[in-house]
Amino acid sequence: MEAKTPKDFFEKILPQKFDPSKTEGVDCVVQMNITGDNGGNWTITLKDQKIEIKEEMHPSPTITVKMKDTDYVKMINGKMSGERAFMTGKLRFKGNMSAALKLRNLGIL
């Protein structure tokens, strides 16, 4: 299933494809700041092998991810790698680098 917008991904696709076995030992809050016409702000909380996704801003996330809506959709649909997005400046994040690597394994980045 391909996402058409970030909202589509966060509300419909990510909850369905979430694999709790990949989150053992992961405890973090991810602030997704997606810019553009289909952008928005989502908080993804990963704790106790569960995921919670809310359309909101978190006051103190473990990691903040910033990306343009069209680039994010390309990345989550496999048309651009997270590494390429980061190296070309399309993906920016602030915070815990090891958390970013875990997010890649979960299909969030």
Stockholm file with secondary structure:
# STOCKHOLM 1.0

chainA/1-109         MEAKTPKDFFEKILPQKFDPSKTEGVDCVVQMNITGDNGGNWTITLKDQKIEIKEEMHPSPTITVKMKDTDYVKMINGKMSGERAFMTGKLRFKGNMSAALKLRNLGIL
#=GR chainA/1-109 SS CCCSSHHHIIIIIHHHHCCGGGGTTCCEEEEEEEESTTCEEEEEEEETTEEEEESSCCSSCSEEEEEEHHHHHHHHTTSSCHHHHHHTTSEEEEECHHHHHHHHHTTCC
#=GC SS_cons         CCCSSHHHIIIIIHHHHCCGGGGTTCCEEEEEEEESTTCEEEEEEEETTEEEEESSCCSSCSEEEEEEHHHHHHHHTTSSCHHHHHHTTSEEEEECHHHHHHHHHTTCC
//
